[in-house]
Every structure is written in C-alpha cells, then in structure tokens.
Amino acid sequence: MLSDIEIAESCKLKDVREIARKLGLDEDGIELYGKYKAKIDLKKVNPKSKLILVTAINPTASGEGKTTVSIGLADGMAKLGKSVCLALREPSLGPVFGIKGGAAGGGYAQVVPMADINLHFTGDLHAITAANNLLCAMIDNHIFRGNALKIKEVYFRRCMDMNDRALRDVTISCEAGTMKGCESYSRKEGFEITAASEIMAVLCLALDLADLKRRIGNIVVGIDENGGYVRASSLHAEGAMATLLKDAIKPNLVQTLEGTPAIVHGGPFANIAHGCNSVRATYTAMTLADYAVTEAGFGADLGAEKFLDTKCRVAGIQPDCVVIVATVKALKLHGGADKAALSEENVPALRAGLPNLLKHIENIKKVYNRPAVVAMNRFATDTQAEIDEVIAACRDTGAKAVFTDVFMKGGEGGKELARAVIEECGRGGAAMSYAYSLEDDIKTKINDIVKNVYGGKGAEFTDEAKRKIAEIESKGIKGLPVIIAKTQYSLSDDAAKLSRPENFTVKVRDIIYKGGAEFIVAVAGSVMLMPGLGKVPSAEHIDIDADGNITGLS
C-alpha cells in the first residue's frame, strides 16, 4: 500500500479551470493560484442545493476517517452522475507537524494537491495570523502611548499556526526610553494556535466582507477601568484587519483524486471553537452544485452540535442528511477492548461500545430532527458477526448502516453510501429543531446541551464562571449561541468515560464572550489553546529531496 503522499503525488491532476467548469464557472469566475488552486469570489450566492453533513462518533486512537468518508462520498455521488461539490476545512500546520497529521483525506479518497493543502495552501491561515497579531500590536501601542481608553486588562492574545508550548505563557514589555508621554510597562501574555483564534472563527462565520469587518470591530480586546468592554473598533483596527483578510475570505477551489470539485476553506478547532468550514464556502458549494458535502470536526457532540446549533442558525441553512462515521475497531475501543487486539473478533466489546454510536444517531434524529445514515469505514479484519451486529443495532434506530471502502477504492467504494444518502435527501421532511433556545439565559443553554446532546444530568459552574455569566448578562448581551469547549474523546468532560456515560455533570470552569464571533464559550475541563509537540512529532519524519519530492506527509 502506497502512503497518502505517494498516492497524491502519483495522481495526474486536472487543470483547476476544468474543475471550475464542472461548477459552471469560467476563467473570469476564479482567481488562479497556479494550475491546481484557485479562489472563488461569487458576488451573489443562492444556497439551494441538498446539504449533507458528515460527522462521527467520539474519536479514538484507531481513527474514524471522517474526511476520507466525506471525500469518498462525494466521489461516489459523482460516479452516480450527480452534480456534487465538497466543502471542507483547511488543515492547521500545528497538527500537520505534530501528532494528528494533515486533513486532506487518505488512501484513494483525498483532496489534492495534498502537500499544498496541508502546508501554506493559498496563505489564508497566514493572513489570519497577521490580522490577529496586528490587533495585538495596536493594543500594546495604544497602552504604550498613554492608554487613552484606560485599558485595565487585555483579553485578546497573539497567535501562531504551530504547536509551541513555550508560547503558552510569556511576558511582554515596552521600554519608553526618551519618548515623551510614553511609559514603560510589561504584562503577562500568551499565544493561541491560529485555528483556535477568534479571527479564525470570525472569518468562518462572516457572510461577506462587510459582515467580516463588522464582526472584527466587535471583538472584545479587554476591559477598561470602569469594567466596560474595549472593542477592536475602539482602536480603529477593523479596517486594516479586514484589508489583510480581503483574499483570505474567498473560498479555495481544488479537486479530489477523481476530479470532483472541492472547496477547502477555514479551519477552526471543534473542541475549542465551532469546528466548521466557512459559511461562504458552504454557500458557494450549495450555489454551484446540486449536492454539497461538508463536515464538522471531531465527534457529533462537538462539531455537529456546533454546526447545527450555531452555523445553521447564522447561515440560515439545514442539512438534508447527516452521515455519522464509525469503525468496528473504534466501537470496540469504546467498549473496553485492548488496543493491541482490535483485529481480533470481539462482539461483546463491540456491543459495549455501540451505545456511543447509538447516542449520536439519537441526537441527530430526535434532538435535531434530521435524517441519519451511518458510514462504517470497513477494515479487512471486520468479521461478518461484527458487521451484522452493527447493521442490526442501527436498523433498530431507523438508521441505515453502510460499510464503505473509500480508502482503498475511492468513489467506487463510496457508491453504496452515496445511494443511501441520496435516498434520504429525497425524502424531504420537517424543519430542523435545535438543542436549546437562543432566547434562554446562558446557564440554561449550557444545561440543555449537556442534557440533550451529551446525555448528562446538567452542568456545574465555578464561582468564576458564574461571575463571568453575570457580567455578560448585566451588559444586556443575550440571544447568542453557546460553544462548549471540552474533550473530544467522551460525551462527558472526562476523556476516560467512553461509550455512553450516564449520570455525569459537566464542570464549567470559565466563560468567554467572543464579541466578534458572536458566541459564548463555556470552558469545561482542561482545554489547550496552544498545543505542544509530542515526544516524536511528525515533523521528524517529513522531508524533501533535491528534486522537491516530499515524504512523510500524511
């Protein structure tokens, strides 16, 4: 079996102009970034197509292959003669050089050019980093030059698109020297990874350039001496920041290995932010094709919940079908199987782990009122007894389970899944429901997510979280979605509680108001905003030879 990068590099790519023509775009409708990448800048969108959301069970060490299934599903639909376009997230350099790896699919279900997408791509993440750090520079310059806004505490932090634990907590200082009216000062600061930054979330939720600029102006950079919020607009920063992002807001067009159009744009983390590609990318895919396939990060309790409760509300869209990705191996891990023995048949462990999948199906069908299809990534070690167990368990919930082989067979291996999804999309149905009401107070929204989506008893709030909630609500801020930042490995806030835990509470230790992203973040447990590199990071295995051939990228 060739590696992902070897498969990607051996593929003969089509000129991106040919890919654009599949979407009804001529050369005037795209901005070329070489032969195989382009920006799309639709002046008017009409998101009319069928929308398919791909999500997954809570992730495990065995991997589930959500992006791979998304790509294989789109290729399968294309093989059935359907007009289809992918809308995926951009990878972050942190995971690429860390442990998780890239985010361009795998095997024979990939988006290409794989190396470009996983590395600098069209420079979107660099532009986001620059805009973020420009605001930081303007904050400190304002304080240095007299602090007319009386900024008492700075909330907004610098960012970098790399895993670097040494930057989690730093001290910055400004020396006045002989400059009249300027005072020396120092303060504690820290970096977040770019994918966890508010600018990334803002870019992905902005409807257009004007909305982007408005949201940037509303970013809360800190508080003043009277306890009032100081926003980016107070520093007159939004114009320059939006200027830096004028190209980054435009979705990127690439292709799959089989030449299916793919829009790859935006990449907020789902265990920290809302975990979905940009609204503009989804709008564009839904305008230019009859079917749009998109995904949300991590398990359905994180990415799908935020897609449905936040992004769908902001964008005014709803999925016509939700695909939940799982594997037999991952379900056995949820059921307590030994990681070293996952290739052995273990129906009891599978039965013990199946409740995790069944809870996600229940959420999609009952909480959100959406059709669900289960995509099981097939492994050669899956036995017939295990396959039958999964199919029967899903059938009892009213959801069809399809075993796919997109990793090895690409679109051909995704045709059966494509047929099942198309059938569900054709049923129509009632309007989508939500896990909570926007009109409720912050505590009620958080409790509703814990009870309805996670299956817990409710939330506990630290004194600091209670204080922050009272502060936000006292300022008349209401009607915003809630983003819960927690571990991706469990339905609870405890990564060790696998399968479908019960009778648990989620402990909310902090509350953050994101004025630009226009959501409230509830921090549950220990969530890292700046990851570190592992003992043996992927960076040690990535190399390039004298001819420019890359190895080790995955």
C-alpha positions in Angstrom: 0.0 0.0 0.0 1.4 3.4 -1.0 1.5 6.2 1.6 -1.0 9.0 1.3 1.6 11.4 -0.1 2.8 8.8 -2.6 -0.8 8.3 -3.8 -1.4 12.0 -4.0 1.9 12.7 -5.9 1.3 9.9 -8.4 -2.1 11.4 -9.4 -2.4 13.3 -12.6 -4.3 16.5 -11.6 -6.7 18.3 -13.9 -6.2 22.0 -14.5 -8.3 23.9 -11.9 -10.1 25.7 -14.8 -11.5 22.3 -15.9 -12.7 21.7 -12.3 -14.3 25.2 -12.2 -16.2 24.4 -15.4 -17.9 21.5 -13.6 -19.4 24.1 -11.3 -20.4 26.3 -14.2 -17.6 28.8 -13.6 -15.4 30.2 -16.5 -12.0 31.6 -16.0 -13.4 35.0 -15.1 -15.2 33.4 -12.2 -12.0 32.3 -10.4 -8.6 33.7 -9.3 -5.8 31.3 -10.2 -3.2 30.3 -7.7 -1.1 28.3 -10.1 -2.5 25.4 -12.2 -4.3 23.5 -9.4 -5.6 26.0 -6.9 -8.0 29.0 -7.3 -10.1 31.4 -5.3 -13.8 31.7 -5.9 -15.5 35.1 -5.3 -19.2 34.8 -6.0 -20.8 38.2 -6.0 -24.2 36.6 -5.4 -24.9 33.3 -3.7 -28.1 31.2 -3.9 -27.6 28.2 -1.5 -30.3 26.0 -2.9 -28.7 22.5 -3.1 -29.1 19.5 -0.9 -26.7 19.8 2.0 -25.0 16.7 3.6 -23.2 17.0 6.9 -20.6 14.3 7.7 -19.8 13.8 11.4 -18.6 10.9 13.6 -18.6 9.1 16.9 -16.3 10.3 19.6 -12.8 9.8 18.2 -10.5 7.1 19.3 -6.8 6.2 18.8 -7.8 3.9 15.9 -9.1 6.8 13.8 -12.5 7.0 12.1 -11.8 8.7 8.8 -14.4 11.4 8.7 -12.7 13.5 6.0 -11.8 10.4 4.0 -15.5 9.3 4.0 -16.6 12.9 3.1 -14.4 12.8 0.0 -15.3 9.2 -0.9 -19.0 10.0 -0.6 -18.6 13.0 -2.9 -16.7 10.9 -5.4 -19.3 8.2 -5.1 -22.1 10.7 -5.9 -20.1 11.9 -8.9 -19.8 8.4 -10.2 -23.6 8.1 -10.0 -23.8 11.1 -12.3 -24.7 13.7 -9.6 -23.6 17.3 -9.6 -21.7 17.5 -6.3 -19.2 19.8 -4.5 -17.2 19.2 -1.3 -16.8 21.9 1.3 -14.1 21.0 3.8 -11.9 22.7 6.4 -8.3 23.8 5.9 -5.6 21.9 7.8 -3.5 23.7 10.5 0.3 23.4 10.4 0.2 22.6 14.2 -1.3 19.1 13.8 0.4 18.5 10.4 3.8 18.7 12.1 2.6 17.4 15.5 0.7 14.1 16.0 -2.6 14.2 14.3 -1.3 14.8 10.8 -3.0 16.6 7.9 -6.6 16.9 6.9 -6.8 16.1 3.2 -8.3 12.6 3.5 -6.4 9.4 3.0 -5.7 6.5 0.7 -7.7 6.9 -2.6 -10.1 9.4 -1.1 -8.1 12.6 -0.9 -8.2 16.2 -1.9 -5.2 17.4 -3.9 -2.7 19.0 -4.3 -2.2 17.3 -0.9 1.1 18.8 0.0 -0.1 22.4 -0.8 -3.3 22.0 1.1 -1.6 20.7 4.2 1.2 23.3 4.1 0.8 27.0 3.1 -2.0 26.5 0.6 -3.2 29.9 -0.5 -2.0 31.7 2.6 -5.3 32.0 4.4 -4.0 30.9 7.8 -1.0 33.3 7.5 -3.4 36.2 6.7 -5.5 35.3 9.8 -2.3 35.2 11.9 -1.2 38.6 10.6 -4.6 40.2 11.2 -4.8 38.8 14.7 -1.3 40.0 15.6 -1.8 43.4 14.0 -4.7 43.9 16.6 -2.3 42.8 19.4 0.3 45.3 18.2 -2.3 48.1 18.1 -3.5 47.2 21.7 0.0 47.4 23.1 0.9 50.5 21.1 -2.2 52.3 22.4 -1.3 51.4 26.0 2.3 52.5 25.4 1.3 55.8 24.1 -0.8 56.9 27.0 -3.7 54.5 27.2 -6.5 57.0 26.4 -9.1 54.2 26.6 -7.9 53.3 30.1 -7.5 49.6 29.3 -7.1 47.8 32.6 -6.9 44.2 31.4 -6.2 42.7 28.0 -8.1 39.6 26.9 -7.0 39.3 23.3 -4.0 37.1 22.7 -1.4 36.7 20.0 -1.5 33.6 17.8 0.7 31.4 15.6 -0.2 28.4 13.4 2.2 26.0 15.0 2.3 23.8 18.1 4.7 25.5 20.6 4.1 25.0 24.3 6.8 27.6 25.2 4.5 30.4 23.9 1.5 29.5 26.2 2.6 32.0 28.8 5.0 34.8 28.0 5.8 38.2 29.4 5.9 41.2 27.0 7.5 44.6 27.8 7.7 48.0 26.2 10.5 50.3 27.0 9.7 54.0 26.7 13.3 55.3 26.6 13.2 59.0 25.8 9.8 59.1 24.1 7.7 61.8 25.6 4.4 60.8 27.0 5.2 57.1 26.8 5.6 54.8 29.8 7.4 51.6 30.2 5.2 48.6 31.1 5.1 44.9 31.0 2.3 42.3 31.2 1.6 38.6 31.0 0.6 37.4 27.5 0.2 34.2 25.7 -0.2 32.7 22.3 -3.1 30.6 20.9 -2.8 28.4 17.8 -4.3 30.2 14.8 -7.1 27.6 14.4 -8.2 28.5 18.0 -8.2 32.3 17.4 -11.3 34.4 17.3 -10.2 35.8 13.9 -10.5 32.3 12.5 -14.0 31.9 13.9 -15.0 35.3 12.7 -13.7 34.6 9.1 -15.7 31.3 9.1 -18.9 32.8 10.3 -18.8 36.1 8.3 -21.5 36.2 5.5 -19.4 38.7 3.4 -16.7 41.3 3.6 -18.9 43.9 5.2 -20.0 41.4 7.9 -16.4 40.4 8.4 -15.4 44.0 9.1 -18.4 44.5 11.4 -17.6 41.3 13.4 -13.9 42.3 13.7 -14.9 45.7 15.1 -17.0 43.9 17.8 -14.1 41.8 19.1 -13.6 42.4 22.8 -9.9 43.1 23.4 -10.2 43.8 27.1 -11.9 45.8 29.8 -11.4 49.4 31.0 -11.1 50.8 34.5 -14.8 51.0 34.8 -15.4 47.4 33.8 -16.6 48.2 30.3 -15.6 46.2 27.2 -13.0 47.7 25.0 -13.5 46.5 21.4 -11.3 46.5 18.3 -13.4 49.3 16.8 -12.3 51.5 19.8 -8.8 51.1 18.4 -9.9 51.7 14.8 -8.4 48.4 13.9 -11.2 46.7 11.9 -10.4 48.4 8.5 -6.8 47.4 8.4 -7.5 43.9 9.7 -10.3 43.3 7.1 -7.9 44.6 4.4 -5.4 41.8 5.4 -8.2 39.3 5.1 -9.6 40.5 1.7 -8.3 37.4 -0.1 -8.5 35.0 2.8 -12.3 35.3 3.0 -12.6 34.0 -0.6 -13.1 30.1 -0.7 -10.4 27.9 -2.2 -11.2 25.6 -5.1 -9.2 22.3 -5.5 -10.2 18.8 -6.5 -10.3 15.2 -5.3 -8.1 12.4 -6.8 -11.0 11.7 -9.1 -11.6 15.3 -10.2 -14.6 16.1 -8.0 -14.7 19.8 -7.2 -13.7 20.5 -3.6 -13.8 23.8 -1.7 -11.4 23.9 1.2 -11.7 27.0 3.4 -11.3 27.9 7.0 -10.4 25.6 9.9 -11.5 26.4 13.5 -10.9 23.6 16.0 -14.1 21.9 17.1 -13.1 21.2 20.7 -12.3 25.0 21.2 -14.4 26.9 18.6 -17.2 25.9 16.3 -15.3 23.4 14.1 -16.8 24.1 10.7 -15.5 25.4 7.4 -16.6 28.9 6.4 -20.2 29.9 5.7 -19.1 31.4 2.4 -17.6 28.1 1.3 -20.8 26.2 2.2 -22.9 28.9 0.4 -20.7 28.6 -2.6 -20.9 24.8 -2.8 -24.6 25.0 -2.3 -24.9 27.5 -5.1 -22.8 25.8 -7.7 -23.8 22.1 -7.4 -26.9 20.0 -6.7 -25.4 18.3 -3.7 -22.9 19.9 -1.2 -21.0 17.6 1.1 -19.5 19.2 4.2 -18.1 18.0 7.6 -17.7 19.2 11.1 -14.8 18.5 13.4 -14.4 15.7 16.0 -17.4 13.8 17.2 -21.1 14.8 16.7 -21.3 16.1 20.3 -18.8 18.8 19.3 -18.6 19.6 15.6 -22.1 18.5 14.6 -23.7 20.2 17.6 -21.9 23.4 16.8 -22.7 23.1 13.1 -26.4 22.6 13.8 -26.9 24.9 16.7 -24.5 27.7 15.6 -23.6 27.7 12.0 -27.0 26.7 10.7 -28.6 29.5 12.7 -26.1 32.1 11.4 -26.2 30.9 7.8 -30.0 30.0 7.6 -29.3 26.5 6.3 -30.1 23.0 7.4 -28.6 19.6 6.3 -30.9 17.3 4.3 -29.0 14.3 5.7 -26.4 13.7 8.4 -23.7 10.9 7.9 -22.2 9.5 11.1 -18.8 7.9 10.6 -17.6 5.0 12.7 -15.4 1.9 12.5 -15.8 -1.5 14.2 -12.3 -1.0 15.7 -13.3 2.3 17.2 -16.5 0.9 18.7 -14.6 -1.9 20.2 -12.3 0.6 21.9 -15.3 2.4 23.3 -16.4 -1.0 24.6 -13.1 -1.5 26.5 -11.2 -3.7 24.0 -7.4 -4.0 24.2 -5.9 -1.6 21.7 -3.4 -4.3 20.7 -6.2 -6.8 19.9 -8.6 -4.8 17.8 -8.0 -7.0 14.8 -9.5 -9.9 16.7 -13.3 -10.6 16.7 -14.8 -9.2 19.9 -18.6 -9.0 19.7 -19.0 -8.3 23.4 -16.7 -5.3 23.3 -18.5 -4.1 20.1 -21.8 -4.3 21.9 -20.4 -2.4 24.9 -19.2 0.4 22.5 -22.2 0.6 20.2 -24.1 2.9 22.6 -21.8 5.7 21.7 -22.8 5.5 18.1 -26.5 5.0 19.0 -26.5 8.1 21.2 -25.2 10.2 18.2 -27.9 8.7 16.0 -30.5 9.5 18.6 -29.3 13.1 18.8 -29.4 13.6 15.0 -32.8 12.1 14.6 -34.6 13.1 17.8 -32.9 16.3 19.1 -32.3 17.9 15.6 -35.0 16.1 13.6 -32.6 15.2 10.8 -32.3 12.0 8.7 -29.2 9.9 9.6 -27.1 7.4 7.7 -24.2 5.5 9.4 -21.0 5.1 7.3 -18.8 2.3 8.7 -15.2 2.5 7.4 -14.5 -1.1 6.5 -11.3 -2.8 7.7 -10.2 -6.2 6.3 -10.3 -7.5 9.9 -14.0 -6.8 10.4 -15.8 -10.1 10.7 -19.3 -10.9 9.5 -20.6 -11.3 13.0 -19.3 -7.8 13.9 -20.8 -6.3 10.7 -24.2 -7.9 11.3 -24.2 -6.6 14.9 -23.7 -3.0 13.8 -26.2 -3.2 10.9 -28.9 -4.7 13.3 -28.2 -2.1 16.0 -28.5 0.8 13.6 -31.6 -0.7 11.9 -33.4 -0.7 15.3 -32.9 3.1 15.5 -34.3 3.6 11.9 -30.8 4.5 10.5 -29.2 2.5 7.7 -25.6 1.4 8.2 -23.4 1.2 5.1 -19.9 -0.4 5.2 -17.7 1.6 2.8 -14.3 1.0 1.3 -13.4 4.5 0.1 -9.8 4.4 1.5 -8.9 1.6 -0.9 -11.4 2.1 -3.7 -12.2 5.8 -3.7 -15.5 6.8 -5.3 -16.2 3.2 -6.4 -16.1 2.2 -2.7 -18.5 5.1 -1.8 -21.3 4.4 -4.3 -23.5 2.4 -1.9 -23.2 5.1 0.7 -23.9 7.7 -1.9 -27.1 5.9 -2.9 -28.3 5.7 0.7 -27.6 9.4 1.3 -29.3 10.5 -2.0 -32.4 8.4 -0.9 -32.5 10.2 2.4 -32.1 13.6 0.8 -35.0 12.9 -1.4 -37.4 12.2 1.4 -37.8 15.9 2.4 -39.2 16.4 5.8 -39.9 18.8 8.6 -37.8 21.8 9.7 -34.8 21.2 11.8 -35.0 21.6 15.6 -32.3 22.7 18.0 -30.8 21.5 21.3 -31.6 24.8 23.0 -33.4 28.1 22.5 -31.4 31.2 21.7 -33.7 33.2 23.9 -32.8 31.4 27.1 -30.1 32.5 29.6 -26.5 31.2 29.3 -26.8 28.7 32.1 -30.0 27.2 30.6 -28.4 26.8 27.2 -25.4 25.0 28.6 -27.6 22.7 30.7 -29.7 21.9 27.7 -26.7 20.9 25.6 -25.4 18.7 28.5 -28.7 17.0 28.9 -30.0 16.8 25.3 -26.7 16.2 23.4 -24.3 14.7 25.9 -26.8 12.7 27.9 -25.7 14.1 31.3 -27.5 15.4 34.3 -26.5 19.1 33.8 -23.7 21.5 34.3 -21.8 22.7 37.4 -20.4 26.2 37.4 -17.3 27.5 39.3 -17.6 30.9 41.0 -15.5 32.4 38.2 -17.9 31.1 35.6 -20.9 32.4 37.5 -19.2 35.8 37.8 -18.5 36.0 34.1 -22.1 34.9 33.2 -23.5 37.7 35.5 -21.1 40.2 33.9 -22.1 39.3 30.4 -25.8 39.3 31.1 -25.6 42.5 33.1 -24.4 44.3 29.9 -27.5 43.2 28.0 -25.7 40.6 25.9 -28.2 37.9 25.0 -29.5 35.7 22.2 -26.1 34.2 21.3 -25.2 30.6 20.6 -23.1 28.7 23.2 -19.9 26.9 22.3 -18.8 24.3 24.9 -15.1 23.6 24.8 -14.4 20.2 26.2 -12.6 16.9 25.4 -13.4 15.3 22.1 -12.9 11.8 23.4 -16.0 11.4 25.5 -19.6 12.6 25.5 -18.8 13.9 29.0 -16.0 16.3 30.0 -13.9 13.3 31.2 -11.8 11.7 28.4 -11.7 8.4 30.3 -15.5 8.0 30.2 -16.0 6.1 26.9 -19.1 4.6 25.2 -22.3 6.3 26.6 -21.7 7.5 30.1 -24.7 8.4 32.3 -25.4 10.4 35.5 -22.5 12.8 34.9 -22.2 16.5 35.2 -20.1 18.8 33.1 -18.0 21.2 35.1 -17.8 24.7 33.5 -14.7 26.5 34.9 -14.7 29.6 32.7 -17.0 31.6 30.4 -15.6 33.7 27.5 -17.7 36.2 25.5 -16.5 36.3 21.8 -17.9 39.6 20.6 -16.7 39.2 17.0 -17.6 35.5 16.6 -20.9 36.4 18.4 -21.0 33.3 20.6 -20.3 32.4 24.3 -17.6 29.9 25.0 -18.1 27.7 28.1 -14.8 26.1 29.0 -15.2 22.6 30.5 -12.2 20.8 31.9 -8.7 21.5 30.7 -8.7 22.6 27.1 -5.4 23.6 25.5 -5.5 26.7 23.2 -1.8 26.2 22.3 -0.9 22.5 21.8 2.7 21.3 22.2 4.7 18.8 20.1 4.8 15.2 21.0 7.9 13.3 22.0 8.4 12.2 18.4 6.5 14.8 16.3 5.6 14.2 12.7 8.0 16.9 11.8 10.9 14.5 12.4 9.6 12.3 9.6 8.7 14.9 7.0 11.5 15.5 4.4 12.1 16.9 0.9 14.8 15.8 -1.6 16.8 17.8 -4.0 14.1 17.4 -6.7 11.4 18.7 -4.4 9.8 15.3 -3.7 8.1 15.3 -0.2 8.0 12.3 2.0 6.4 11.6 5.4 3.4 14.0 5.0 0.1 12.4 6.0 
